[in-house]
Amino acid sequence: VRTEIELDAKQRKILYQTELFEVASIEWTDKNVATLHNHGWSQCHVLIESGSFENSLDLGFKKEIQQLEKGQTFSTPLGSWHKLRCLSAQGRTLHVYAPKISERNEASIFKTSALEAIGGDLRLDTPTNFEELKKILENIRKHSISTDSPYFMNQLFSGVLPQMLLAEDVISQTKTTMATFEASPALSVIEAEVIESLGAIIGWPKDMRDGVCVPGGSAANFMAIHCARQKLLPEIKKNGMNEVKLKIFASEEAHYSLKKACATLGLGTDALIAVPADDHGRMKVETLESLVIASINKGEVPVLVCATAGTTVLGAFDPIDTIAQICKTHGLWLHVDGAWGGPALFSDQARNLVQGIELADSVTFDAHKLFGANLTCSFFLTKHAGLLLEANDVSGAEYLFHSDDATIDRGRLSWQCGRKADALSFWAIWKSLGTSGLGEVVDQLIAIRDETLDWIKTQPRLALVSIPDFLNVCIRILPPQEKSNSHDWSRKVREVLRENNFAFVNFSSDESGSFLRLILAHPYLQFKHVKQILKWSLEVE
Amino acid sequence: VRTEIELDAKQRKILYQTELFEVASIEWTDKNVATLHNHGWSQCHVLIESGSFENSLDLGFKKEIQQLEKGQTFSTPLGSWHKLRCLSAQGRTLHVYAPKISERNEASIFKTSALEAIGGDLRLDTPTNFEELKKILENIRKHSISTDSPYFMNQLFSGVLPQMLLAEDVISQTKTTMATFEASPALSVIEAEVIESLGAIIGWPKDMRDGVCVPGGSAANFMAIHCARQKLLPEIKKNGMNEVKLKIFASEEAHYSLKKACATLGLGTDALIAVPADDHGRMKVETLESLVIASINKGEVPVLVCATAGTTVLGAFDPIDTIAQICKTHGLWLHVDGAWGGPALFSDQARNLVQGIELADSVTFDAHKLFGANLTCSFFLTKHAGLLLEANDVSGAEYLFHSDDATIDRGRLSWQCGRKADALSFWAIWKSLGTSGLGEVVDQLIAIRDETLDWIKTQPRLALVSIPDFLNVCIRILPPQEKSNSHDWSRKVREVLRENNFAFVNFSSDESGSFLRLILAHPYLQFKHVKQILKWSLEVE
């Protein structure tokens, strides 16, 4: 067994140290190791001047090891962690940090009141010089919520991946629009490749796969209703809606964007029929069928059923295969909202949660949630190739679309015109991890969840709200014995965690009162983080 | 007059040179100057070791000068140009380039065929190590269209601003959602500040200003129709559309997104009534009024008139004040689509183009076009404070929105849920240039346009399509004498410019044939660039 010996401060010689950059030379002896560390938002560039080294890189959901010899160089990607080890008896390395090494915020910021310090700087009016602008932007970063902390679990995303940051650089620096192929050839191919690959994972035949990148999961659900309406009643595109009452069915636990979509699309919020959910948060399918039949009997026109793969609160999965049968019987469009739970597609362990998804007419998939792409990186996927074009393309854009091949200009598939190359952010993560690696992301987090569930059993003051299907752990914190009212205790705990900058978790309520919702999604998450949050929760008085 | 003497190569001593970074020491003598240069996508960090220096920084649309003494440091922002001058008899500076200095693409890439070289690397399947991923992303950048070139004029945007790149770093690294204040306090305040400031520039009273960041100008036009419908017939939100025929009026030159919006919102594309435009591309307002009256007489329900401030092809501005009177007479919502021409608001010289805009009920403003923000940074602005909430907010999102104050969580104003902090990108540019500086952007480009128009008069083979209102210069290129058919000549010229990687301009057509559309928008644009494109155009055989 090899003993690791930390570097001594004396071995590190600073050649240049300024506010903006730092150049340092390090002399290594055998068994030296520089412990796993995080350069925050500074990039570390290293030249091996002599000796042999091993660099272990933790990219979030993925580790890589590089062997390095004299003359070789490497950079530590922004947002990653690494450990450098000297393999030879002696060695020397040169390190350039530019900008100068700066740790990420030492403590996480979860309090919104942190903002007060910079309020005045945010006003717009007079010109500001660039140095000042940099300082203010740095302050905005410092006073923003630490979503990169493993203790940030408030949203269905957490953490900042190095692959995403790298892709975002390319997106910003190539600033272009996804509307036409001629303006963005490589990025159009990349968007198509991601959509094609997602369609394959879902299990749709090659020639049926279609889709488009949309600004968020809400927009994808919107597009599902829009396409389903187009398929059933194509004349509405030209003539508009009439007195026919179209109806959409979704579980009462489904995302509120369906209701927003009904309002904007002109169906009206009454068009959305909420199907009751069971104690696990899953749609009661027997009730679905009776609601559909009742609607038909009233002379209404059911169009679409939305099965949720991963509800926002409990992370529940509606039984897609059973719902698919009902849709088939009544000729309804089946949409699967996989904004949160879509990644289960990639996992051997979780794939059963989305059994039957290949029967869906369309799927919502958000890569900016579990898979760590940048907001927003959402996909509307459908097996009705050509329907997006039929639903969205109009005349009057001859100034823009010069190609006769309608499939080449991706803007014609969308109700957007100019849009950012969001797909690249997920593409870079997928390219780095590979298809198998994306499955392992889910499996790793499920293992942490199972460890959490085992530990909860040992804690009398922690009560699971329901056995989780996925990566939402919903827990009621029971108050210390002397307190009688437990109804709002979990909500109180949530606020104490936040006000003390310990952790930022969300809460929800049921008839028994409030409970915490822990979301396991951070790329560097370990069980110890989850346990720590729960320990802090139990300490609240 | 001070003579500038360029640095001699001997004065520059490389201390470390690797593939990833470079450290150099420079000895200066009086009158030395390092000419304006561009570090491309590398950052240059400088320490003044001795002497006094002056650094001139060109940030695009803005120049800044810094005085620097011994011990001070500065960084050259990504995407900017700079010139360093020694003011003292002698001086020494230390330069760190990390990543190593790399020029932007030497030649601009405008051909889509460049993509073929990297096609295989874009496939998704097996994992790729980080070094390889970096190389592929670098290739994607290299094979993407050079939208940062001043010869890129194909879109209504061009160039990459340092302020935008800096803001995008903060957006990526703070990865958060604009849905709730608690998740993004600073960024929510910033979005509100931009919207408030835009409302003030438009001239709306303080307590009426409202708006929300939306994914593109198309989405803003969509929101306009959605809000106008909500105001006129609020029951549609709940009940859906019925047999009432709502009608929207816009010039035949208006953006095609209005038609897409009619299709998706359930009005149907027939709801859009195209008003003829005159030879300058401006709406014929006398025809507008007769079309509105005819529609009312048919029992239809006119809802909204869209006045375009800056059409896509000719850059024409509809007469807002006259249209406003017609809207007032008939009780119609006035929307101004200022996606392209909105910046005229800031300019003393161009403000008259949007005279009467304060009478509008809503405005579309794209900051990612002329003002150089990242795609997409679009704003839907309205003077009906509270209406966005009324039109978009629904129940069912209690898991997300915990505040009782409906104005604090910006997600409730939108049909989106999670969304990126796009507003920061424009905020950083506005903060840098100031309100007056944004006006100067427009004025500077108008001056280049006027120089161009004067030069065109001297060229017998260049024919203006119409006198431009704004920054679109539409020119027909007449073929060399021996060619008889001029109908498609300009289109041919456009393809030759592109295939030779000279320039990327768009074209359009009227009854006399095709013509080029030059868009003056690049932050570093000079008249010489425009003249060069036209000279190349005249050389095509």
Boltz contact constraints between the chains, C-beta under 6 A:
constraints:
  - contact:
      token1: [A, 18]
      token2: [B, 47]
      max_distance: 6.0
  - contact:
      token1: [A, 18]
      token2: [B, 73]
      max_distance: 6.0
  - contact:
      token1: [A, 19]
      token2: [B, 73]
      max_distance: 6.0
  - contact:
      token1: [A, 20]
      token2: [B, 45]
      max_distance: 6.0
  - contact:
      token1: [A, 20]
      token2: [B, 73]
      max_distance: 6.0
  - contact:
      token1: [A, 20]
      token2: [B, 75]
      max_distance: 6.0
  - contact:
      token1: [A, 21]
      token2: [B, 45]
      max_distance: 6.0
  - contact:
      token1: [A, 21]
      token2: [B, 96]
      max_distance: 6.0
  - contact:
      token1: [A, 41]
      token2: [B, 173]
      max_distance: 6.0
  - contact:
      token1: [A, 45]
      token2: [B, 20]
      max_distance: 6.0
  - contact:
      token1: [A, 45]
      token2: [B, 21]
      max_distance: 6.0
  - contact:
      token1: [A, 45]
      token2: [B, 98]
      max_distance: 6.0
  - contact:
      token1: [A, 47]
      token2: [B, 18]
      max_distance: 6.0
  - contact:
      token1: [A, 64]
      token2: [B, 129]
      max_distance: 6.0
  - contact:
      token1: [A, 64]
      token2: [B, 130]
      max_distance: 6.0
  - contact:
      token1: [A, 73]
      token2: [B, 18]
      max_distance: 6.0
  - contact:
      token1: [A, 73]
      token2: [B, 19]
      max_distance: 6.0
  - contact:
      token1: [A, 73]
      token2: [B, 20]
      max_distance: 6.0
  - contact:
      token1: [A, 75]
      token2: [B, 20]
      max_distance: 6.0
  - contact:
      token1: [A, 96]
      token2: [B, 21]
      max_distance: 6.0
  - contact:
      token1: [A, 96]
      token2: [B, 98]
      max_distance: 6.0
  - contact:
      token1: [A, 98]
      token2: [B, 45]
      max_distance: 6.0
  - contact:
      token1: [A, 98]
      token2: [B, 96]
      max_distance: 6.0
  - contact:
      token1: [A, 98]
      token2: [B, 98]
      max_distance: 6.0
  - contact:
      token1: [A, 112]
      token2: [B, 182]
      max_distance: 6.0
  - contact:
      token1: [A, 112]
      token2: [B, 185]
      max_distance: 6.0
  - contact:
      token1: [A, 115]
      token2: [B, 185]
      max_distance: 6.0
  - contact:
      token1: [A, 115]
      token2: [B, 186]
      max_distance: 6.0
  - contact:
      token1: [A, 122]
      token2: [B, 189]
      max_distance: 6.0
  - contact:
      token1: [A, 122]
      token2: [B, 190]
      max_distance: 6.0
  - contact:
      token1: [A, 122]
      token2: [B, 193]
      max_distance: 6.0
  - contact:
      token1: [A, 124]
      token2: [B, 193]
      max_distance: 6.0
  - contact:
      token1: [A, 124]
      token2: [B, 197]
      max_distance: 6.0
  - contact:
      token1: [A, 124]
      token2: [B, 430]
      max_distance: 6.0
  - contact:
      token1: [A, 125]
      token2: [B, 435]
      max_distance: 6.0
  - contact:
      token1: [A, 126]
      token2: [B, 434]
      max_distance: 6.0
  - contact:
      token1: [A, 127]
      token2: [B, 433]
      max_distance: 6.0
  - contact:
      token1: [A, 127]
      token2: [B, 434]
      max_distance: 6.0
  - contact:
      token1: [A, 127]
      token2: [B, 437]
      max_distance: 6.0
  - contact:
      token1: [A, 128]
      token2: [B, 431]
      max_distance: 6.0
  - contact:
      token1: [A, 128]
      token2: [B, 432]
      max_distance: 6.0
  - contact:
      token1: [A, 129]
      token2: [B, 64]
      max_distance: 6.0
  - contact:
      token1: [A, 130]
      token2: [B, 64]
      max_distance: 6.0
  - contact:
      token1: [A, 133]
      token2: [B, 431]
      max_distance: 6.0
  - contact:
      token1: [A, 133]
      token2: [B, 432]
      max_distance: 6.0
  - contact:
      token1: [A, 137]
      token2: [B, 166]
      max_distance: 6.0
  - contact:
      token1: [A, 137]
      token2: [B, 170]
      max_distance: 6.0
  - contact:
      token1: [A, 140]
      token2: [B, 186]
      max_distance: 6.0
  - contact:
      token1: [A, 141]
      token2: [B, 170]
      max_distance: 6.0
  - contact:
      token1: [A, 141]
      token2: [B, 174]
      max_distance: 6.0
  - contact:
      token1: [A, 143]
      token2: [B, 186]
      max_distance: 6.0
  - contact:
      token1: [A, 144]
      token2: [B, 174]
      max_distance: 6.0
  - contact:
      token1: [A, 144]
      token2: [B, 186]
      max_distance: 6.0
  - contact:
      token1: [A, 145]
      token2: [B, 183]
      max_distance: 6.0
  - contact:
      token1: [A, 147]
      token2: [B, 175]
      max_distance: 6.0
  - contact:
      token1: [A, 147]
      token2: [B, 176]
      max_distance: 6.0
  - contact:
      token1: [A, 160]
      token2: [B, 175]
      max_distance: 6.0
  - contact:
      token1: [A, 165]
      token2: [B, 172]
      max_distance: 6.0
  - contact:
      token1: [A, 166]
      token2: [B, 137]
      max_distance: 6.0
  - contact:
      token1: [A, 168]
      token2: [B, 172]
      max_distance: 6.0
  - contact:
      token1: [A, 170]
      token2: [B, 137]
      max_distance: 6.0
  - contact:
      token1: [A, 170]
      token2: [B, 141]
      max_distance: 6.0
  - contact:
      token1: [A, 172]
      token2: [B, 165]
      max_distance: 6.0
  - contact:
      token1: [A, 172]
      token2: [B, 168]
      max_distance: 6.0
  - contact:
      token1: [A, 172]
      token2: [B, 374]
      max_distance: 6.0
  - contact:
      token1: [A, 173]
      token2: [B, 41]
      max_distance: 6.0
  - contact:
      token1: [A, 174]
      token2: [B, 141]
      max_distance: 6.0
  - contact:
      token1: [A, 174]
      token2: [B, 144]
      max_distance: 6.0
  - contact:
      token1: [A, 175]
      token2: [B, 147]
      max_distance: 6.0
  - contact:
      token1: [A, 175]
      token2: [B, 160]
      max_distance: 6.0
  - contact:
      token1: [A, 176]
      token2: [B, 147]
      max_distance: 6.0
  - contact:
      token1: [A, 177]
      token2: [B, 375]
      max_distance: 6.0
  - contact:
      token1: [A, 182]
      token2: [B, 112]
      max_distance: 6.0
  - contact:
      token1: [A, 183]
      token2: [B, 145]
      max_distance: 6.0
  - contact:
      token1: [A, 185]
      token2: [B, 112]
      max_distance: 6.0
  - contact:
      token1: [A, 185]
      token2: [B, 115]
      max_distance: 6.0
  - contact:
      token1: [A, 186]
      token2: [B, 115]
      max_distance: 6.0
  - contact:
      token1: [A, 186]
      token2: [B, 140]
      max_distance: 6.0
  - contact:
      token1: [A, 186]
      token2: [B, 143]
      max_distance: 6.0
  - contact:
      token1: [A, 186]
      token2: [B, 144]
      max_distance: 6.0
  - contact:
      token1: [A, 189]
      token2: [B, 122]
      max_distance: 6.0
  - contact:
      token1: [A, 190]
      token2: [B, 122]
      max_distance: 6.0
  - contact:
      token1: [A, 193]
      token2: [B, 122]
      max_distance: 6.0
  - contact:
      token1: [A, 193]
      token2: [B, 124]
      max_distance: 6.0
  - contact:
      token1: [A, 197]
      token2: [B, 124]
      max_distance: 6.0
  - contact:
      token1: [A, 215]
      token2: [B, 215]
      max_distance: 6.0
  - contact:
      token1: [A, 216]
      token2: [B, 416]
      max_distance: 6.0
  - contact:
      token1: [A, 216]
      token2: [B, 418]
      max_distance: 6.0
  - contact:
      token1: [A, 216]
      token2: [B, 419]
      max_distance: 6.0
  - contact:
      token1: [A, 218]
      token2: [B, 416]
      max_distance: 6.0
  - contact:
      token1: [A, 218]
      token2: [B, 417]
      max_distance: 6.0
  - contact:
      token1: [A, 226]
      token2: [B, 264]
      max_distance: 6.0
  - contact:
      token1: [A, 237]
      token2: [B, 263]
      max_distance: 6.0
  - contact:
      token1: [A, 238]
      token2: [B, 268]
      max_distance: 6.0
  - contact:
      token1: [A, 238]
      token2: [B, 269]
      max_distance: 6.0
  - contact:
      token1: [A, 238]
      token2: [B, 270]
      max_distance: 6.0
  - contact:
      token1: [A, 239]
      token2: [B, 268]
      max_distance: 6.0
  - contact:
      token1: [A, 240]
      token2: [B, 266]
      max_distance: 6.0
  - contact:
      token1: [A, 240]
      token2: [B, 267]
      max_distance: 6.0
  - contact:
      token1: [A, 240]
      token2: [B, 268]
      max_distance: 6.0
  - contact:
      token1: [A, 240]
      token2: [B, 271]
      max_distance: 6.0
  - contact:
      token1: [A, 241]
      token2: [B, 241]
      max_distance: 6.0
  - contact:
      token1: [A, 241]
      token2: [B, 266]
      max_distance: 6.0
  - contact:
      token1: [A, 242]
      token2: [B, 243]
      max_distance: 6.0
  - contact:
      token1: [A, 243]
      token2: [B, 242]
      max_distance: 6.0
  - contact:
      token1: [A, 243]
      token2: [B, 243]
      max_distance: 6.0
  - contact:
      token1: [A, 256]
      token2: [B, 394]
      max_distance: 6.0
  - contact:
      token1: [A, 256]
      token2: [B, 396]
      max_distance: 6.0
  - contact:
      token1: [A, 256]
      token2: [B, 397]
      max_distance: 6.0
  - contact:
      token1: [A, 257]
      token2: [B, 417]
      max_distance: 6.0
  - contact:
      token1: [A, 259]
      token2: [B, 394]
      max_distance: 6.0
  - contact:
      token1: [A, 259]
      token2: [B, 396]
      max_distance: 6.0
  - contact:
      token1: [A, 260]
      token2: [B, 394]
      max_distance: 6.0
  - contact:
      token1: [A, 260]
      token2: [B, 415]
      max_distance: 6.0
  - contact:
      token1: [A, 263]
      token2: [B, 237]
      max_distance: 6.0
  - contact:
      token1: [A, 264]
      token2: [B, 226]
      max_distance: 6.0
  - contact:
      token1: [A, 264]
      token2: [B, 415]
      max_distance: 6.0
  - contact:
      token1: [A, 265]
      token2: [B, 266]
      max_distance: 6.0
  - contact:
      token1: [A, 266]
      token2: [B, 240]
      max_distance: 6.0
  - contact:
      token1: [A, 266]
      token2: [B, 241]
      max_distance: 6.0
  - contact:
      token1: [A, 266]
      token2: [B, 265]
      max_distance: 6.0
  - contact:
      token1: [A, 266]
      token2: [B, 266]
      max_distance: 6.0
  - contact:
      token1: [A, 267]
      token2: [B, 240]
      max_distance: 6.0
  - contact:
      token1: [A, 268]
      token2: [B, 238]
      max_distance: 6.0
  - contact:
      token1: [A, 268]
      token2: [B, 239]
      max_distance: 6.0
  - contact:
      token1: [A, 268]
      token2: [B, 240]
      max_distance: 6.0
  - contact:
      token1: [A, 269]
      token2: [B, 238]
      max_distance: 6.0
  - contact:
      token1: [A, 270]
      token2: [B, 238]
      max_distance: 6.0
  - contact:
      token1: [A, 271]
      token2: [B, 240]
      max_distance: 6.0
  - contact:
      token1: [A, 312]
      token2: [B, 399]
      max_distance: 6.0
  - contact:
      token1: [A, 313]
      token2: [B, 399]
      max_distance: 6.0
  - contact:
      token1: [A, 374]
      token2: [B, 172]
      max_distance: 6.0
  - contact:
      token1: [A, 375]
      token2: [B, 177]
      max_distance: 6.0
  - contact:
      token1: [A, 375]
      token2: [B, 418]
      max_distance: 6.0
  - contact:
      token1: [A, 375]
      token2: [B, 420]
      max_distance: 6.0
  - contact:
      token1: [A, 376]
      token2: [B, 420]
      max_distance: 6.0
  - contact:
      token1: [A, 394]
      token2: [B, 256]
      max_distance: 6.0
  - contact:
      token1: [A, 394]
      token2: [B, 259]
      max_distance: 6.0
  - contact:
      token1: [A, 394]
      token2: [B, 260]
      max_distance: 6.0
  - contact:
      token1: [A, 396]
      token2: [B, 256]
      max_distance: 6.0
  - contact:
      token1: [A, 396]
      token2: [B, 259]
      max_distance: 6.0
  - contact:
      token1: [A, 397]
      token2: [B, 256]
      max_distance: 6.0
  - contact:
      token1: [A, 399]
      token2: [B, 312]
      max_distance: 6.0
  - contact:
      token1: [A, 399]
      token2: [B, 313]
      max_distance: 6.0
  - contact:
      token1: [A, 399]
      token2: [B, 508]
      max_distance: 6.0
  - contact:
      token1: [A, 415]
      token2: [B, 260]
      max_distance: 6.0
  - contact:
      token1: [A, 415]
      token2: [B, 264]
      max_distance: 6.0
  - contact:
      token1: [A, 416]
      token2: [B, 216]
      max_distance: 6.0
  - contact:
      token1: [A, 416]
      token2: [B, 218]
      max_distance: 6.0
  - contact:
      token1: [A, 417]
      token2: [B, 218]
      max_distance: 6.0
  - contact:
      token1: [A, 417]
      token2: [B, 257]
      max_distance: 6.0
  - contact:
      token1: [A, 418]
      token2: [B, 216]
      max_distance: 6.0
  - contact:
      token1: [A, 418]
      token2: [B, 375]
      max_distance: 6.0
  - contact:
      token1: [A, 419]
      token2: [B, 216]
      max_distance: 6.0
  - contact:
      token1: [A, 419]
      token2: [B, 376]
      max_distance: 6.0
  - contact:
      token1: [A, 420]
      token2: [B, 375]
      max_distance: 6.0
  - contact:
      token1: [A, 420]
      token2: [B, 376]
      max_distance: 6.0
  - contact:
      token1: [A, 430]
      token2: [B, 124]
      max_distance: 6.0
  - contact:
      token1: [A, 431]
      token2: [B, 128]
      max_distance: 6.0
  - contact:
      token1: [A, 431]
      token2: [B, 133]
      max_distance: 6.0
  - contact:
      token1: [A, 432]
      token2: [B, 128]
      max_distance: 6.0
  - contact:
      token1: [A, 432]
      token2: [B, 133]
      max_distance: 6.0
  - contact:
      token1: [A, 433]
      token2: [B, 127]
      max_distance: 6.0
  - contact:
      token1: [A, 434]
      token2: [B, 126]
      max_distance: 6.0
  - contact:
      token1: [A, 434]
      token2: [B, 127]
      max_distance: 6.0
  - contact:
      token1: [A, 435]
      token2: [B, 125]
      max_distance: 6.0
  - contact:
      token1: [A, 437]
      token2: [B, 127]
      max_distance: 6.0
  - contact:
      token1: [A, 508]
      token2: [B, 399]
      max_distance: 6.0
